Amino acid sequence: MNRFRIAAGREETFLRVWRERESRLGSVPGFLRFRLLAGEGRCISYSEWRSRADFVAWTESDAFTKAHGKSRMPEGTVMGPPEFEGYEVAQEQVGSSS
């Protein structure tokens, strides 16, 4: 996860940049899911990977560099750099679809 602090009144700008970016994640080995979570002046980019090795390989790939190189936020949108937090699944529960 990357946690972003969003400047007041700039939430829609932040979300628009993320929605319009070319993520390239769909074709990356080991990628499972991405979600952008938003709420109360913060956003979290959340991704799930098959393994830590797959995630690290993504961060070291040309696709990562290209995906992040074009996604520049307009000045004043975020308050400082994102805060990275990495976790591994310790327990999981899945709901039924009925």
QUIDA-V300668 format. One record per residue. RES is the residue in one letter. D_FIRST is the distance of its C-alpha to the first C-alpha in Angstrom with 2 decimals. Layout:
res:d_first
RES:D_FIRST
RES:D_FIRST
//
This chain:
res:d_first
M:0.00
N:3.75
R:6.39
F:9.71
R:13.11
I:15.50
A:19.21
A:21.56
G:22.95
R:20.53
E:18.14
E:20.03
T:20.02
F:16.24
L:16.04
R:19.01
V:17.64
W:14.59
R:17.09
E:19.54
R:17.56
E:18.35
S:15.17
R:17.15
L:14.67
G:17.43
S:19.56
V:17.25
P:18.35
G:16.13
F:13.77
L:13.79
R:11.85
F:9.81
R:9.62
L:9.57
L:10.07
A:12.64
G:14.77
E:17.00
G:16.15
R:12.37
C:9.95
I:6.32
S:5.50
Y:4.60
S:6.54
E:8.96
W:11.38
R:14.87
S:14.54
R:12.94
A:15.80
D:14.96
F:11.46
V:13.31
A:16.11
W:14.10
T:12.94
E:16.65
S:18.17
D:20.27
A:18.43
F:15.19
T:17.54
K:19.31
A:16.43
H:15.08
G:18.66
K:19.76
S:16.98
R:18.32
M:17.91
P:21.34
E:22.23
G:21.58
T:18.80
V:15.96
M:16.83
G:15.72
P:12.99
P:9.25
E:8.04
F:5.69
E:5.17
G:6.17
Y:8.35
E:11.32
V:13.18
A:16.01
Q:17.56
E:17.40
Q:19.67
V:20.32
G:22.57
S:25.69
S:26.10
S:29.54
//
